Amino acid sequence: MRQLPKKSEYKVLVVSDTHGENRLINQILKKEPEVDAIIHCGDVCGTLDGVLDADIPVYAVAGNCDYSGTYPENLTVKIGYYNIFINHGHRYHVDYRDDLIFYAGKEKYADVVCFGHSHVPQNMTEEGMLLLNPGSVARPRQIPRKGTYAILTITEDALPSAQLKHVE
């Protein structure tokens, strides 16, 4: 796994539930060329071929629709000073509750928990931990039904923050 070079600020593209629509990730990368890494929270539904050409680290986990064994179920990465726990969320029932994924993040000493599965974006802080679900790029379930992703910002002098955005 490629490590990011040390710097004072990182911008990370966070996506989930792309369901084989890698072209949408590439479309976002054209709109957000300053990103330093990509986090994919599962349901890749295939490979990330073509996205990997971006020449930035890609941290991806398996979702409930990923059967190839290509991706791990969980991943914890350190970006800057912060630990980021990545999981699809289906085993933590994120469709109905946030507490299980929150406690999983606490067990991993996470500052940020990135997850997906619900296809509904979420950006909230609980006890200093950022819980971030970028929604689905390809199959959104929220109203309006526009694909969403997140830009996670990590700096030396502030807590991690995220901005949810629509795919255009």
Phi and psi in radians as a Rosetta constraint file:
Dihedral C 1 N 2 CA 2 C 2 CIRCULARHARMONIC -1.254 0.35
Dihedral N 2 CA 2 C 2 N 3 CIRCULARHARMONIC 2.401 0.35
Dihedral C 2 N 3 CA 3 C 3 CIRCULARHARMONIC -1.647 0.35
Dihedral N 3 CA 3 C 3 N 4 CIRCULARHARMONIC 2.631 0.35
Dihedral C 3 N 4 CA 4 C 4 CIRCULARHARMONIC -1.427 0.35
Dihedral N 4 CA 4 C 4 N 5 CIRCULARHARMONIC 2.522 0.35
Dihedral C 4 N 5 CA 5 C 5 CIRCULARHARMONIC -1.176 0.35
Dihedral N 5 CA 5 C 5 N 6 CIRCULARHARMONIC 2.668 0.35
Dihedral C 5 N 6 CA 6 C 6 CIRCULARHARMONIC -1.214 0.35
Dihedral N 6 CA 6 C 6 N 7 CIRCULARHARMONIC 2.298 0.35
Dihedral C 6 N 7 CA 7 C 7 CIRCULARHARMONIC -2.729 0.35
Dihedral N 7 CA 7 C 7 N 8 CIRCULARHARMONIC 3.002 0.35
Dihedral C 7 N 8 CA 8 C 8 CIRCULARHARMONIC -1.491 0.35
Dihedral N 8 CA 8 C 8 N 9 CIRCULARHARMONIC -0.324 0.35
Dihedral C 8 N 9 CA 9 C 9 CIRCULARHARMONIC -2.516 0.35
Dihedral N 9 CA 9 C 9 N 10 CIRCULARHARMONIC 2.417 0.35
Dihedral C 9 N 10 CA 10 C 10 CIRCULARHARMONIC -2.176 0.35
Dihedral N 10 CA 10 C 10 N 11 CIRCULARHARMONIC 2.476 0.35
Dihedral C 10 N 11 CA 11 C 11 CIRCULARHARMONIC -2.052 0.35
Dihedral N 11 CA 11 C 11 N 12 CIRCULARHARMONIC 2.176 0.35
Dihedral C 11 N 12 CA 12 C 12 CIRCULARHARMONIC -2.131 0.35
Dihedral N 12 CA 12 C 12 N 13 CIRCULARHARMONIC 2.223 0.35
Dihedral C 12 N 13 CA 13 C 13 CIRCULARHARMONIC -1.405 0.35
Dihedral N 13 CA 13 C 13 N 14 CIRCULARHARMONIC 2.169 0.35
Dihedral C 13 N 14 CA 14 C 14 CIRCULARHARMONIC -2.018 0.35
Dihedral N 14 CA 14 C 14 N 15 CIRCULARHARMONIC 2.131 0.35
Dihedral C 14 N 15 CA 15 C 15 CIRCULARHARMONIC -2.291 0.35
Dihedral N 15 CA 15 C 15 N 16 CIRCULARHARMONIC 2.863 0.35
Dihedral C 15 N 16 CA 16 C 16 CIRCULARHARMONIC -2.742 0.35
Dihedral N 16 CA 16 C 16 N 17 CIRCULARHARMONIC 2.813 0.35
Dihedral C 16 N 17 CA 17 C 17 CIRCULARHARMONIC 0.892 0.35
Dihedral N 17 CA 17 C 17 N 18 CIRCULARHARMONIC 0.901 0.35
Dihedral C 17 N 18 CA 18 C 18 CIRCULARHARMONIC -1.417 0.35
Dihedral N 18 CA 18 C 18 N 19 CIRCULARHARMONIC -0.378 0.35
Dihedral C 18 N 19 CA 19 C 19 CIRCULARHARMONIC 0.829 0.35
Dihedral N 19 CA 19 C 19 N 20 CIRCULARHARMONIC 0.870 0.35
Dihedral C 19 N 20 CA 20 C 20 CIRCULARHARMONIC 1.482 0.35
Dihedral N 20 CA 20 C 20 N 21 CIRCULARHARMONIC -0.018 0.35
Dihedral C 20 N 21 CA 21 C 21 CIRCULARHARMONIC -1.607 0.35
Dihedral N 21 CA 21 C 21 N 22 CIRCULARHARMONIC 1.075 0.35
Dihedral C 21 N 22 CA 22 C 22 CIRCULARHARMONIC -1.077 0.35
Dihedral N 22 CA 22 C 22 N 23 CIRCULARHARMONIC -0.472 0.35
Dihedral C 22 N 23 CA 23 C 23 CIRCULARHARMONIC -1.023 0.35
Dihedral N 23 CA 23 C 23 N 24 CIRCULARHARMONIC -0.543 0.35
Dihedral C 23 N 24 CA 24 C 24 CIRCULARHARMONIC -1.232 0.35
Dihedral N 24 CA 24 C 24 N 25 CIRCULARHARMONIC -0.612 0.35
Dihedral C 24 N 25 CA 25 C 25 CIRCULARHARMONIC -1.135 0.35
Dihedral N 25 CA 25 C 25 N 26 CIRCULARHARMONIC -0.775 0.35
Dihedral C 25 N 26 CA 26 C 26 CIRCULARHARMONIC -1.100 0.35
Dihedral N 26 CA 26 C 26 N 27 CIRCULARHARMONIC -0.631 0.35
Dihedral C 26 N 27 CA 27 C 27 CIRCULARHARMONIC -1.084 0.35
Dihedral N 27 CA 27 C 27 N 28 CIRCULARHARMONIC -0.739 0.35
Dihedral C 27 N 28 CA 28 C 28 CIRCULARHARMONIC -1.154 0.35
Dihedral N 28 CA 28 C 28 N 29 CIRCULARHARMONIC -0.717 0.35
Dihedral C 28 N 29 CA 29 C 29 CIRCULARHARMONIC -1.076 0.35
Dihedral N 29 CA 29 C 29 N 30 CIRCULARHARMONIC -0.550 0.35
Dihedral C 29 N 30 CA 30 C 30 CIRCULARHARMONIC -1.200 0.35
Dihedral N 30 CA 30 C 30 N 31 CIRCULARHARMONIC -0.613 0.35
Dihedral C 30 N 31 CA 31 C 31 CIRCULARHARMONIC -1.363 0.35
Dihedral N 31 CA 31 C 31 N 32 CIRCULARHARMONIC -0.496 0.35
Dihedral C 31 N 32 CA 32 C 32 CIRCULARHARMONIC -2.145 0.35
Dihedral N 32 CA 32 C 32 N 33 CIRCULARHARMONIC 1.121 0.35
Dihedral C 32 N 33 CA 33 C 33 CIRCULARHARMONIC -1.214 0.35
Dihedral N 33 CA 33 C 33 N 34 CIRCULARHARMONIC -0.214 0.35
Dihedral C 33 N 34 CA 34 C 34 CIRCULARHARMONIC -1.502 0.35
Dihedral N 34 CA 34 C 34 N 35 CIRCULARHARMONIC 0.029 0.35
Dihedral C 34 N 35 CA 35 C 35 CIRCULARHARMONIC -1.200 0.35
Dihedral N 35 CA 35 C 35 N 36 CIRCULARHARMONIC 2.514 0.35
Dihedral C 35 N 36 CA 36 C 36 CIRCULARHARMONIC -1.679 0.35
Dihedral N 36 CA 36 C 36 N 37 CIRCULARHARMONIC -0.350 0.35
Dihedral C 36 N 37 CA 37 C 37 CIRCULARHARMONIC -2.803 0.35
Dihedral N 37 CA 37 C 37 N 38 CIRCULARHARMONIC 2.913 0.35
Dihedral C 37 N 38 CA 38 C 38 CIRCULARHARMONIC -2.171 0.35
Dihedral N 38 CA 38 C 38 N 39 CIRCULARHARMONIC 2.346 0.35
Dihedral C 38 N 39 CA 39 C 39 CIRCULARHARMONIC -1.965 0.35
Dihedral N 39 CA 39 C 39 N 40 CIRCULARHARMONIC 2.196 0.35
Dihedral C 39 N 40 CA 40 C 40 CIRCULARHARMONIC -1.998 0.35
Dihedral N 40 CA 40 C 40 N 41 CIRCULARHARMONIC 2.088 0.35
Dihedral C 40 N 41 CA 41 C 41 CIRCULARHARMONIC -1.567 0.35
Dihedral N 41 CA 41 C 41 N 42 CIRCULARHARMONIC 0.369 0.35
Dihedral C 41 N 42 CA 42 C 42 CIRCULARHARMONIC 1.800 0.35
Dihedral N 42 CA 42 C 42 N 43 CIRCULARHARMONIC 2.965 0.35
Dihedral C 42 N 43 CA 43 C 43 CIRCULARHARMONIC 1.075 0.35
Dihedral N 43 CA 43 C 43 N 44 CIRCULARHARMONIC 0.889 0.35
Dihedral C 43 N 44 CA 44 C 44 CIRCULARHARMONIC -1.163 0.35
Dihedral N 44 CA 44 C 44 N 45 CIRCULARHARMONIC -0.726 0.35
Dihedral C 44 N 45 CA 45 C 45 CIRCULARHARMONIC 1.037 0.35
Dihedral N 45 CA 45 C 45 N 46 CIRCULARHARMONIC 1.039 0.35
Dihedral C 45 N 46 CA 46 C 46 CIRCULARHARMONIC 2.354 0.35
Dihedral N 46 CA 46 C 46 N 47 CIRCULARHARMONIC -2.415 0.35
Dihedral C 46 N 47 CA 47 C 47 CIRCULARHARMONIC -2.055 0.35
Dihedral N 47 CA 47 C 47 N 48 CIRCULARHARMONIC 2.963 0.35
Dihedral C 47 N 48 CA 48 C 48 CIRCULARHARMONIC -1.747 0.35
Dihedral N 48 CA 48 C 48 N 49 CIRCULARHARMONIC 0.491 0.35
Dihedral C 48 N 49 CA 49 C 49 CIRCULARHARMONIC -0.968 0.35
Dihedral N 49 CA 49 C 49 N 50 CIRCULARHARMONIC 2.442 0.35
Dihedral C 49 N 50 CA 50 C 50 CIRCULARHARMONIC 1.616 0.35
Dihedral N 50 CA 50 C 50 N 51 CIRCULARHARMONIC -0.713 0.35
Dihedral C 50 N 51 CA 51 C 51 CIRCULARHARMONIC -1.318 0.35
Dihedral N 51 CA 51 C 51 N 52 CIRCULARHARMONIC -0.614 0.35
Dihedral C 51 N 52 CA 52 C 52 CIRCULARHARMONIC -1.137 0.35
Dihedral N 52 CA 52 C 52 N 53 CIRCULARHARMONIC -0.265 0.35
Dihedral C 52 N 53 CA 53 C 53 CIRCULARHARMONIC -1.222 0.35
Dihedral N 53 CA 53 C 53 N 54 CIRCULARHARMONIC -0.128 0.35
Dihedral C 53 N 54 CA 54 C 54 CIRCULARHARMONIC -1.174 0.35
Dihedral N 54 CA 54 C 54 N 55 CIRCULARHARMONIC -0.238 0.35
Dihedral C 54 N 55 CA 55 C 55 CIRCULARHARMONIC 1.066 0.35
Dihedral N 55 CA 55 C 55 N 56 CIRCULARHARMONIC 0.593 0.35
Dihedral C 55 N 56 CA 56 C 56 CIRCULARHARMONIC -2.295 0.35
Dihedral N 56 CA 56 C 56 N 57 CIRCULARHARMONIC 2.735 0.35
Dihedral C 56 N 57 CA 57 C 57 CIRCULARHARMONIC -1.073 0.35
Dihedral N 57 CA 57 C 57 N 58 CIRCULARHARMONIC 2.450 0.35
Dihedral C 57 N 58 CA 58 C 58 CIRCULARHARMONIC -2.125 0.35
Dihedral N 58 CA 58 C 58 N 59 CIRCULARHARMONIC 2.111 0.35
Dihedral C 58 N 59 CA 59 C 59 CIRCULARHARMONIC -1.918 0.35
Dihedral N 59 CA 59 C 59 N 60 CIRCULARHARMONIC 1.951 0.35
Dihedral C 59 N 60 CA 60 C 60 CIRCULARHARMONIC -2.245 0.35
Dihedral N 60 CA 60 C 60 N 61 CIRCULARHARMONIC 2.550 0.35
Dihedral C 60 N 61 CA 61 C 61 CIRCULARHARMONIC -2.143 0.35
Dihedral N 61 CA 61 C 61 N 62 CIRCULARHARMONIC 2.869 0.35
Dihedral C 61 N 62 CA 62 C 62 CIRCULARHARMONIC -1.430 0.35
Dihedral N 62 CA 62 C 62 N 63 CIRCULARHARMONIC 2.525 0.35
Dihedral C 62 N 63 CA 63 C 63 CIRCULARHARMONIC -1.908 0.35
Dihedral N 63 CA 63 C 63 N 64 CIRCULARHARMONIC -3.083 0.35
Dihedral C 63 N 64 CA 64 C 64 CIRCULARHARMONIC -1.220 0.35
Dihedral N 64 CA 64 C 64 N 65 CIRCULARHARMONIC -0.203 0.35
Dihedral C 64 N 65 CA 65 C 65 CIRCULARHARMONIC -1.837 0.35
Dihedral N 65 CA 65 C 65 N 66 CIRCULARHARMONIC 0.122 0.35
Dihedral C 65 N 66 CA 66 C 66 CIRCULARHARMONIC -1.790 0.35
Dihedral N 66 CA 66 C 66 N 67 CIRCULARHARMONIC 1.911 0.35
Dihedral C 66 N 67 CA 67 C 67 CIRCULARHARMONIC -1.894 0.35
Dihedral N 67 CA 67 C 67 N 68 CIRCULARHARMONIC -0.050 0.35
Dihedral C 67 N 68 CA 68 C 68 CIRCULARHARMONIC -1.355 0.35
Dihedral N 68 CA 68 C 68 N 69 CIRCULARHARMONIC -0.324 0.35
Dihedral C 68 N 69 CA 69 C 69 CIRCULARHARMONIC 1.380 0.35
Dihedral N 69 CA 69 C 69 N 70 CIRCULARHARMONIC 0.174 0.35
Dihedral C 69 N 70 CA 70 C 70 CIRCULARHARMONIC -1.211 0.35
Dihedral N 70 CA 70 C 70 N 71 CIRCULARHARMONIC -0.604 0.35
Dihedral C 70 N 71 CA 71 C 71 CIRCULARHARMONIC -2.003 0.35
Dihedral N 71 CA 71 C 71 N 72 CIRCULARHARMONIC 2.588 0.35
Dihedral C 71 N 72 CA 72 C 72 CIRCULARHARMONIC -1.289 0.35
Dihedral N 72 CA 72 C 72 N 73 CIRCULARHARMONIC 2.826 0.35
Dihedral C 72 N 73 CA 73 C 73 CIRCULARHARMONIC -1.281 0.35
Dihedral N 73 CA 73 C 73 N 74 CIRCULARHARMONIC -0.627 0.35
Dihedral C 73 N 74 CA 74 C 74 CIRCULARHARMONIC -2.299 0.35
Dihedral N 74 CA 74 C 74 N 75 CIRCULARHARMONIC 2.700 0.35
Dihedral C 74 N 75 CA 75 C 75 CIRCULARHARMONIC -2.628 0.35
Dihedral N 75 CA 75 C 75 N 76 CIRCULARHARMONIC 2.371 0.35
Dihedral C 75 N 76 CA 76 C 76 CIRCULARHARMONIC -2.112 0.35
Dihedral N 76 CA 76 C 76 N 77 CIRCULARHARMONIC 2.165 0.35
Dihedral C 76 N 77 CA 77 C 77 CIRCULARHARMONIC -2.179 0.35
Dihedral N 77 CA 77 C 77 N 78 CIRCULARHARMONIC 2.698 0.35
Dihedral C 77 N 78 CA 78 C 78 CIRCULARHARMONIC -1.935 0.35
Dihedral N 78 CA 78 C 78 N 79 CIRCULARHARMONIC 2.166 0.35
Dihedral C 78 N 79 CA 79 C 79 CIRCULARHARMONIC -2.166 0.35
Dihedral N 79 CA 79 C 79 N 80 CIRCULARHARMONIC 2.085 0.35
Dihedral C 79 N 80 CA 80 C 80 CIRCULARHARMONIC 1.119 0.35
Dihedral N 80 CA 80 C 80 N 81 CIRCULARHARMONIC -2.245 0.35
Dihedral C 80 N 81 CA 81 C 81 CIRCULARHARMONIC -1.672 0.35
Dihedral N 81 CA 81 C 81 N 82 CIRCULARHARMONIC 0.087 0.35
Dihedral C 81 N 82 CA 82 C 82 CIRCULARHARMONIC -2.015 0.35
Dihedral N 82 CA 82 C 82 N 83 CIRCULARHARMONIC 2.470 0.35
Dihedral C 82 N 83 CA 83 C 83 CIRCULARHARMONIC -1.591 0.35
Dihedral N 83 CA 83 C 83 N 84 CIRCULARHARMONIC 2.313 0.35
Dihedral C 83 N 84 CA 84 C 84 CIRCULARHARMONIC -2.107 0.35
Dihedral N 84 CA 84 C 84 N 85 CIRCULARHARMONIC 2.089 0.35
Dihedral C 84 N 85 CA 85 C 85 CIRCULARHARMONIC -1.680 0.35
Dihedral N 85 CA 85 C 85 N 86 CIRCULARHARMONIC 2.212 0.35
Dihedral C 85 N 86 CA 86 C 86 CIRCULARHARMONIC -2.065 0.35
Dihedral N 86 CA 86 C 86 N 87 CIRCULARHARMONIC 2.243 0.35
Dihedral C 86 N 87 CA 87 C 87 CIRCULARHARMONIC -2.714 0.35
Dihedral N 87 CA 87 C 87 N 88 CIRCULARHARMONIC 2.590 0.35
Dihedral C 87 N 88 CA 88 C 88 CIRCULARHARMONIC -1.148 0.35
Dihedral N 88 CA 88 C 88 N 89 CIRCULARHARMONIC -0.694 0.35
Dihedral C 88 N 89 CA 89 C 89 CIRCULARHARMONIC 1.873 0.35
Dihedral N 89 CA 89 C 89 N 90 CIRCULARHARMONIC -0.267 0.35
Dihedral C 89 N 90 CA 90 C 90 CIRCULARHARMONIC -1.097 0.35
Dihedral N 90 CA 90 C 90 N 91 CIRCULARHARMONIC -0.599 0.35
Dihedral C 90 N 91 CA 91 C 91 CIRCULARHARMONIC -1.333 0.35
Dihedral N 91 CA 91 C 91 N 92 CIRCULARHARMONIC -0.183 0.35
Dihedral C 91 N 92 CA 92 C 92 CIRCULARHARMONIC -1.849 0.35
Dihedral N 92 CA 92 C 92 N 93 CIRCULARHARMONIC 0.172 0.35
Dihedral C 92 N 93 CA 93 C 93 CIRCULARHARMONIC 0.969 0.35
Dihedral N 93 CA 93 C 93 N 94 CIRCULARHARMONIC 0.767 0.35
Dihedral C 93 N 94 CA 94 C 94 CIRCULARHARMONIC -1.181 0.35
Dihedral N 94 CA 94 C 94 N 95 CIRCULARHARMONIC -0.183 0.35
Dihedral C 94 N 95 CA 95 C 95 CIRCULARHARMONIC -1.125 0.35
Dihedral N 95 CA 95 C 95 N 96 CIRCULARHARMONIC -0.471 0.35
Dihedral C 95 N 96 CA 96 C 96 CIRCULARHARMONIC -2.102 0.35
Dihedral N 96 CA 96 C 96 N 97 CIRCULARHARMONIC -0.347 0.35
Dihedral C 96 N 97 CA 97 C 97 CIRCULARHARMONIC -2.739 0.35
Dihedral N 97 CA 97 C 97 N 98 CIRCULARHARMONIC 2.725 0.35
Dihedral C 97 N 98 CA 98 C 98 CIRCULARHARMONIC -1.890 0.35
Dihedral N 98 CA 98 C 98 N 99 CIRCULARHARMONIC -0.281 0.35
Dihedral C 98 N 99 CA 99 C 99 CIRCULARHARMONIC -1.143 0.35
Dihedral N 99 CA 99 C 99 N 100 CIRCULARHARMONIC -0.629 0.35
Dihedral C 99 N 100 CA 100 C 100 CIRCULARHARMONIC -1.195 0.35
Dihedral N 100 CA 100 C 100 N 101 CIRCULARHARMONIC -0.735 0.35
Dihedral C 100 N 101 CA 101 C 101 CIRCULARHARMONIC -1.221 0.35
Dihedral N 101 CA 101 C 101 N 102 CIRCULARHARMONIC -0.586 0.35
Dihedral C 101 N 102 CA 102 C 102 CIRCULARHARMONIC -1.081 0.35
Dihedral N 102 CA 102 C 102 N 103 CIRCULARHARMONIC -0.844 0.35
Dihedral C 102 N 103 CA 103 C 103 CIRCULARHARMONIC -1.176 0.35
Dihedral N 103 CA 103 C 103 N 104 CIRCULARHARMONIC -0.574 0.35
Dihedral C 103 N 104 CA 104 C 104 CIRCULARHARMONIC -1.091 0.35
Dihedral N 104 CA 104 C 104 N 105 CIRCULARHARMONIC -0.732 0.35
Dihedral C 104 N 105 CA 105 C 105 CIRCULARHARMONIC -1.090 0.35
Dihedral N 105 CA 105 C 105 N 106 CIRCULARHARMONIC -0.714 0.35
Dihedral C 105 N 106 CA 106 C 106 CIRCULARHARMONIC -1.085 0.35
Dihedral N 106 CA 106 C 106 N 107 CIRCULARHARMONIC -0.716 0.35
Dihedral C 106 N 107 CA 107 C 107 CIRCULARHARMONIC -1.091 0.35
Dihedral N 107 CA 107 C 107 N 108 CIRCULARHARMONIC -0.511 0.35
Dihedral C 107 N 108 CA 108 C 108 CIRCULARHARMONIC -1.623 0.35
Dihedral N 108 CA 108 C 108 N 109 CIRCULARHARMONIC 0.094 0.35
Dihedral C 108 N 109 CA 109 C 109 CIRCULARHARMONIC 0.972 0.35
Dihedral N 109 CA 109 C 109 N 110 CIRCULARHARMONIC 0.720 0.35
Dihedral C 109 N 110 CA 110 C 110 CIRCULARHARMONIC -1.432 0.35
Dihedral N 110 CA 110 C 110 N 111 CIRCULARHARMONIC 2.500 0.35
Dihedral C 110 N 111 CA 111 C 111 CIRCULARHARMONIC -1.625 0.35
Dihedral N 111 CA 111 C 111 N 112 CIRCULARHARMONIC -0.484 0.35
Dihedral C 111 N 112 CA 112 C 112 CIRCULARHARMONIC -2.346 0.35
Dihedral N 112 CA 112 C 112 N 113 CIRCULARHARMONIC 2.384 0.35
Dihedral C 112 N 113 CA 113 C 113 CIRCULARHARMONIC -2.055 0.35
Dihedral N 113 CA 113 C 113 N 114 CIRCULARHARMONIC 2.107 0.35
Dihedral C 113 N 114 CA 114 C 114 CIRCULARHARMONIC -1.870 0.35
Dihedral N 114 CA 114 C 114 N 115 CIRCULARHARMONIC 2.247 0.35
Dihedral C 114 N 115 CA 115 C 115 CIRCULARHARMONIC -2.620 0.35
Dihedral N 115 CA 115 C 115 N 116 CIRCULARHARMONIC 2.997 0.35
Dihedral C 115 N 116 CA 116 C 116 CIRCULARHARMONIC -2.432 0.35
Dihedral N 116 CA 116 C 116 N 117 CIRCULARHARMONIC -2.224 0.35
Dihedral C 116 N 117 CA 117 C 117 CIRCULARHARMONIC 1.360 0.35
Dihedral N 117 CA 117 C 117 N 118 CIRCULARHARMONIC -0.803 0.35
Dihedral C 117 N 118 CA 118 C 118 CIRCULARHARMONIC -1.321 0.35
Dihedral N 118 CA 118 C 118 N 119 CIRCULARHARMONIC -0.312 0.35
Dihedral C 118 N 119 CA 119 C 119 CIRCULARHARMONIC 1.139 0.35
Dihedral N 119 CA 119 C 119 N 120 CIRCULARHARMONIC 0.277 0.35
Dihedral C 119 N 120 CA 120 C 120 CIRCULARHARMONIC -2.126 0.35
Dihedral N 120 CA 120 C 120 N 121 CIRCULARHARMONIC 2.173 0.35
Dihedral C 120 N 121 CA 121 C 121 CIRCULARHARMONIC -1.184 0.35
Dihedral N 121 CA 121 C 121 N 122 CIRCULARHARMONIC 2.573 0.35
Dihedral C 121 N 122 CA 122 C 122 CIRCULARHARMONIC -2.623 0.35
Dihedral N 122 CA 122 C 122 N 123 CIRCULARHARMONIC 2.385 0.35
Dihedral C 122 N 123 CA 123 C 123 CIRCULARHARMONIC -2.536 0.35
Dihedral N 123 CA 123 C 123 N 124 CIRCULARHARMONIC 1.735 0.35
Dihedral C 123 N 124 CA 124 C 124 CIRCULARHARMONIC -2.531 0.35
Dihedral N 124 CA 124 C 124 N 125 CIRCULARHARMONIC 2.747 0.35
Dihedral C 124 N 125 CA 125 C 125 CIRCULARHARMONIC -2.018 0.35
Dihedral N 125 CA 125 C 125 N 126 CIRCULARHARMONIC 2.293 0.35
Dihedral C 125 N 126 CA 126 C 126 CIRCULARHARMONIC -2.263 0.35
Dihedral N 126 CA 126 C 126 N 127 CIRCULARHARMONIC 2.069 0.35
Dihedral C 126 N 127 CA 127 C 127 CIRCULARHARMONIC 0.880 0.35
Dihedral N 127 CA 127 C 127 N 128 CIRCULARHARMONIC 0.731 0.35
Dihedral C 127 N 128 CA 128 C 128 CIRCULARHARMONIC 1.421 0.35
Dihedral N 128 CA 128 C 128 N 129 CIRCULARHARMONIC -0.043 0.35
Dihedral C 128 N 129 CA 129 C 129 CIRCULARHARMONIC -1.781 0.35
Dihedral N 129 CA 129 C 129 N 130 CIRCULARHARMONIC 2.234 0.35
Dihedral C 129 N 130 CA 130 C 130 CIRCULARHARMONIC -1.429 0.35
Dihedral N 130 CA 130 C 130 N 131 CIRCULARHARMONIC 2.131 0.35
Dihedral C 130 N 131 CA 131 C 131 CIRCULARHARMONIC -1.815 0.35
Dihedral N 131 CA 131 C 131 N 132 CIRCULARHARMONIC 2.033 0.35
Dihedral C 131 N 132 CA 132 C 132 CIRCULARHARMONIC -2.236 0.35
Dihedral N 132 CA 132 C 132 N 133 CIRCULARHARMONIC 2.038 0.35
Dihedral C 132 N 133 CA 133 C 133 CIRCULARHARMONIC -2.026 0.35
Dihedral N 133 CA 133 C 133 N 134 CIRCULARHARMONIC 1.993 0.35
Dihedral C 133 N 134 CA 134 C 134 CIRCULARHARMONIC -1.307 0.35
Dihedral N 134 CA 134 C 134 N 135 CIRCULARHARMONIC -0.050 0.35
Dihedral C 134 N 135 CA 135 C 135 CIRCULARHARMONIC 1.382 0.35
Dihedral N 135 CA 135 C 135 N 136 CIRCULARHARMONIC -2.733 0.35
Dihedral C 135 N 136 CA 136 C 136 CIRCULARHARMONIC -2.062 0.35
Dihedral N 136 CA 136 C 136 N 137 CIRCULARHARMONIC 2.299 0.35
Dihedral C 136 N 137 CA 137 C 137 CIRCULARHARMONIC -1.191 0.35
Dihedral N 137 CA 137 C 137 N 138 CIRCULARHARMONIC -0.687 0.35
Dihedral C 137 N 138 CA 138 C 138 CIRCULARHARMONIC -1.785 0.35
Dihedral N 138 CA 138 C 138 N 139 CIRCULARHARMONIC -0.572 0.35
Dihedral C 138 N 139 CA 139 C 139 CIRCULARHARMONIC -2.353 0.35
Dihedral N 139 CA 139 C 139 N 140 CIRCULARHARMONIC 1.185 0.35
Dihedral C 139 N 140 CA 140 C 140 CIRCULARHARMONIC -1.186 0.35
Dihedral N 140 CA 140 C 140 N 141 CIRCULARHARMONIC 2.593 0.35
Dihedral C 140 N 141 CA 141 C 141 CIRCULARHARMONIC -2.014 0.35
Dihedral N 141 CA 141 C 141 N 142 CIRCULARHARMONIC -0.118 0.35
Dihedral C 141 N 142 CA 142 C 142 CIRCULARHARMONIC -1.495 0.35
Dihedral N 142 CA 142 C 142 N 143 CIRCULARHARMONIC 2.952 0.35
Dihedral C 142 N 143 CA 143 C 143 CIRCULARHARMONIC -1.862 0.35
Dihedral N 143 CA 143 C 143 N 144 CIRCULARHARMONIC 2.234 0.35
Dihedral C 143 N 144 CA 144 C 144 CIRCULARHARMONIC -1.277 0.35
Dihedral N 144 CA 144 C 144 N 145 CIRCULARHARMONIC 2.694 0.35
Dihedral C 144 N 145 CA 145 C 145 CIRCULARHARMONIC -1.417 0.35
Dihedral N 145 CA 145 C 145 N 146 CIRCULARHARMONIC 1.199 0.35
Dihedral C 145 N 146 CA 146 C 146 CIRCULARHARMONIC -1.976 0.35
Dihedral N 146 CA 146 C 146 N 147 CIRCULARHARMONIC 2.404 0.35
Dihedral C 146 N 147 CA 147 C 147 CIRCULARHARMONIC -1.028 0.35
Dihedral N 147 CA 147 C 147 N 148 CIRCULARHARMONIC 2.532 0.35
Dihedral C 147 N 148 CA 148 C 148 CIRCULARHARMONIC -2.302 0.35
Dihedral N 148 CA 148 C 148 N 149 CIRCULARHARMONIC 2.767 0.35
Dihedral C 148 N 149 CA 149 C 149 CIRCULARHARMONIC -2.621 0.35
Dihedral N 149 CA 149 C 149 N 150 CIRCULARHARMONIC 3.072 0.35
Dihedral C 149 N 150 CA 150 C 150 CIRCULARHARMONIC -2.299 0.35
Dihedral N 150 CA 150 C 150 N 151 CIRCULARHARMONIC 2.618 0.35
Dihedral C 150 N 151 CA 151 C 151 CIRCULARHARMONIC -1.945 0.35
Dihedral N 151 CA 151 C 151 N 152 CIRCULARHARMONIC 2.002 0.35
Dihedral C 151 N 152 CA 152 C 152 CIRCULARHARMONIC -1.616 0.35
Dihedral N 152 CA 152 C 152 N 153 CIRCULARHARMONIC 2.201 0.35
Dihedral C 152 N 153 CA 153 C 153 CIRCULARHARMONIC -1.922 0.35
Dihedral N 153 CA 153 C 153 N 154 CIRCULARHARMONIC 2.229 0.35
Dihedral C 153 N 154 CA 154 C 154 CIRCULARHARMONIC -2.178 0.35
Dihedral N 154 CA 154 C 154 N 155 CIRCULARHARMONIC 2.131 0.35
Dihedral C 154 N 155 CA 155 C 155 CIRCULARHARMONIC -2.223 0.35
Dihedral N 155 CA 155 C 155 N 156 CIRCULARHARMONIC 2.886 0.35
Dihedral C 155 N 156 CA 156 C 156 CIRCULARHARMONIC -1.203 0.35
Dihedral N 156 CA 156 C 156 N 157 CIRCULARHARMONIC -0.563 0.35
Dihedral C 156 N 157 CA 157 C 157 CIRCULARHARMONIC -1.942 0.35
Dihedral N 157 CA 157 C 157 N 158 CIRCULARHARMONIC 0.295 0.35
Dihedral C 157 N 158 CA 158 C 158 CIRCULARHARMONIC -2.643 0.35
Dihedral N 158 CA 158 C 158 N 159 CIRCULARHARMONIC 2.771 0.35
Dihedral C 158 N 159 CA 159 C 159 CIRCULARHARMONIC -1.173 0.35
Dihedral N 159 CA 159 C 159 N 160 CIRCULARHARMONIC 2.672 0.35
Dihedral C 159 N 160 CA 160 C 160 CIRCULARHARMONIC -1.017 0.35
Dihedral N 160 CA 160 C 160 N 161 CIRCULARHARMONIC 2.507 0.35
Dihedral C 160 N 161 CA 161 C 161 CIRCULARHARMONIC -2.416 0.35
Dihedral N 161 CA 161 C 161 N 162 CIRCULARHARMONIC 2.825 0.35
Dihedral C 161 N 162 CA 162 C 162 CIRCULARHARMONIC -2.438 0.35
Dihedral N 162 CA 162 C 162 N 163 CIRCULARHARMONIC 2.638 0.35
Dihedral C 162 N 163 CA 163 C 163 CIRCULARHARMONIC -2.158 0.35
Dihedral N 163 CA 163 C 163 N 164 CIRCULARHARMONIC 2.186 0.35
Dihedral C 163 N 164 CA 164 C 164 CIRCULARHARMONIC -1.492 0.35
Dihedral N 164 CA 164 C 164 N 165 CIRCULARHARMONIC 2.411 0.35
Dihedral C 164 N 165 CA 165 C 165 CIRCULARHARMONIC -2.381 0.35
Dihedral N 165 CA 165 C 165 N 166 CIRCULARHARMONIC 2.733 0.35
Dihedral C 165 N 166 CA 166 C 166 CIRCULARHARMONIC -1.599 0.35
Dihedral N 166 CA 166 C 166 N 167 CIRCULARHARMONIC 2.518 0.35
Dihedral C 166 N 167 CA 167 C 167 CIRCULARHARMONIC -1.268 0.35
Dihedral N 167 CA 167 C 167 N 168 CIRCULARHARMONIC 2.284 0.35
